[in-house]
């Protein structure tokens, strides 16, 4: 089973490249973040027609929004309000084999890495704190994926020294994400298959004139698994070519294949 995750930055505006990815890469499941679509306007039928009849969505007007598209039946779905303000940033399902799949869009956190000067940064840390509480009591085999908006390792950014005070790579964010990982002994599948310090980016700013030439990337998108699923993970791939597709997202899809 291939499970993909992609911050699409508007599913309706980028429906063509979502469709292309589904046709060409054919994952069994695709988790989307930042869909920017209320449930009523989500392109449900267009995506079902591509062979993904099982779709669960947690949408919101203008911003946020998450969705899971699946070839296989999804037994149940639910959402956690880890933002504590009603923002649509999580959707979770149970797969037919009993494994939980959690799709999350962690807040970016604004530009200033200080919760007093920038409430959005505090909200990001509090969001992760609520995730830690959830994760600490987790007892079932689970896959956690999505846009975490944190690049934890020095090799997860194009320049550690230049970005250490930039939101997404600050020490307090890195430490908080490490506490989340430790709370369930999560396996970071990206680095499980592509060990540090190998280059592994999933996001490049729109500001770059040529993203590939400047290559100022960060690894913001992640796929984690419960320790009991480590041996069932077969491969992990990042699809950089998608960053060059027509009207691209600033993120690229990540795909992990599991032997179940």
ABEGO torsion letter per residue (X at the ends): XBBBBBBAGEAAAAAAAAAAAAAAAGBABBBBBGAGBBAAABBAAAAAAAGBABBBBBBBBGBEEBBBBBABBBABBBBBBAAGAGBBABBBBBBAAGBBBBBBBBBAGEABBBAAABAAAAAAAAAAAAAAAAAAABABBBBBBEBAGBBABAAABABAAAAAABBGABAAAAAAAAAAAAAAGBBBAAAAABBOABBBBABBBAABABAAAAGBBBBABBBBBBAAAAAABABBBBBAAAAABBGBBABBBBBBBBBX
